[in-house]
Amino acid sequence: MGGENVAGGKLKEIGTTHWNSPNDATDDYNFTALLAGAHLRDGSAFGSIGTYNYYWSSTFLSNIGGFPTYSSRDLSYDNLTFPPNDFNTDHGLSVRCIKD
């Protein structure tokens, strides 16, 4: 998909119906990623709606503070990147199932 510096734009829904402006998405792979923000451990229910979306991956990293930590990927309204991140399982992130 061209690397993590451009992959986000190729996966996001085009336009600003669900994403804040600017959203320079092309949705080249018909993934049509929508935004849901995240449910954070501080109790903020789905903060960042309109600006970010976070997807769990199945890549286990470690146990931190008694919670398993997994790799995730982040999408943002204001750039085209799809960088890695990590969250403990006390956060609520999006999951996207892909049928083979």
C-alpha positions as CSV (number, residue, x, y, z in Angstrom):
1,M,0.0,0.0,0.0
2,G,3.0,2.3,-0.3
3,G,4.1,2.2,3.3
4,E,2.8,3.5,6.6
5,N,3.3,7.2,5.5
6,V,0.5,6.9,2.8
7,A,-1.5,3.7,3.6
8,G,-4.0,5.5,5.8
9,G,-5.3,7.6,3.0
10,K,-5.7,4.5,0.8
11,L,-7.9,2.9,3.4
12,K,-10.1,5.7,4.7
13,E,-13.6,6.6,3.5
14,I,-13.5,9.4,1.0
15,G,-14.9,12.8,2.0
16,T,-16.0,14.5,5.2
17,T,-19.4,12.9,5.9
18,H,-17.8,10.9,8.7
19,W,-14.3,12.3,8.9
20,N,-13.4,15.9,10.0
21,S,-11.8,18.1,7.3
22,P,-9.3,17.8,5.8
23,N,-9.6,14.2,4.8
24,D,-7.5,13.5,1.7
25,A,-8.5,9.9,1.5
26,T,-8.7,7.9,-1.8
27,D,-10.0,4.5,-0.4
28,D,-8.0,2.7,-3.1
29,Y,-8.7,-0.7,-1.6
30,N,-12.4,-0.3,-0.8
31,F,-11.7,-0.7,2.9
32,T,-13.8,2.4,3.6
33,A,-12.4,2.9,7.1
34,L,-14.8,4.8,9.3
35,L,-13.9,6.5,12.5
36,A,-14.9,5.5,15.9
37,G,-12.2,7.0,18.2
38,A,-11.4,4.8,21.2
39,H,-12.8,4.0,24.6
40,L,-9.9,5.0,26.8
41,R,-9.0,3.7,30.2
42,D,-9.8,7.1,31.8
43,G,-13.4,6.4,31.0
44,S,-13.7,8.9,28.1
45,A,-16.2,7.1,25.9
46,F,-15.0,7.0,22.4
47,G,-13.0,10.2,22.5
48,S,-11.6,11.4,19.2
49,I,-14.7,10.6,17.1
50,G,-14.3,12.6,13.9
51,T,-10.6,12.8,14.2
52,Y,-9.0,9.3,14.8
53,N,-9.7,5.6,14.6
54,Y,-7.7,2.9,16.2
55,Y,-7.7,-0.8,15.0
56,W,-6.5,-3.7,17.1
57,S,-4.0,-6.1,15.5
58,S,-3.4,-9.7,16.6
59,T,0.2,-8.9,17.4
60,F,0.9,-9.4,21.1
61,L,3.6,-7.2,22.6
62,S,3.8,-7.8,26.3
63,N,2.0,-7.6,29.6
64,I,2.1,-4.1,31.1
65,G,0.4,-3.2,34.4
66,G,-1.4,-6.6,34.5
67,F,-3.0,-6.0,31.1
68,P,-1.9,-7.7,27.8
69,T,-0.6,-5.1,25.3
70,Y,-1.2,-5.5,21.6
71,S,-0.1,-3.6,18.5
72,S,-2.6,-1.4,16.9
73,R,-2.8,0.9,13.8
74,D,-4.1,4.5,13.9
75,L,-6.0,6.5,11.3
76,S,-6.3,10.3,11.4
77,Y,-8.5,12.9,9.6
78,D,-5.5,15.2,9.0
79,N,-2.9,12.9,7.4
80,L,-2.4,9.9,5.2
81,T,-0.4,7.8,7.6
82,F,-1.2,4.4,9.2
83,P,1.3,4.2,11.9
84,P,1.7,1.5,14.5
85,N,0.9,2.1,18.2
86,D,0.3,-0.1,21.2
87,F,-2.6,-0.3,23.7
88,N,-3.3,-2.3,26.8
89,T,-6.5,-4.4,26.6
90,D,-8.2,-2.0,29.1
91,H,-8.8,0.2,26.0
92,G,-11.6,-0.3,23.5
93,L,-10.5,-0.1,19.9
94,S,-12.1,-1.0,16.6
95,V,-11.8,-4.4,15.0
96,R,-12.1,-5.1,11.3
97,C,-12.8,-8.6,10.1
98,I,-11.7,-9.6,6.7
99,K,-13.1,-12.6,4.9
100,D,-10.6,-14.7,3.0
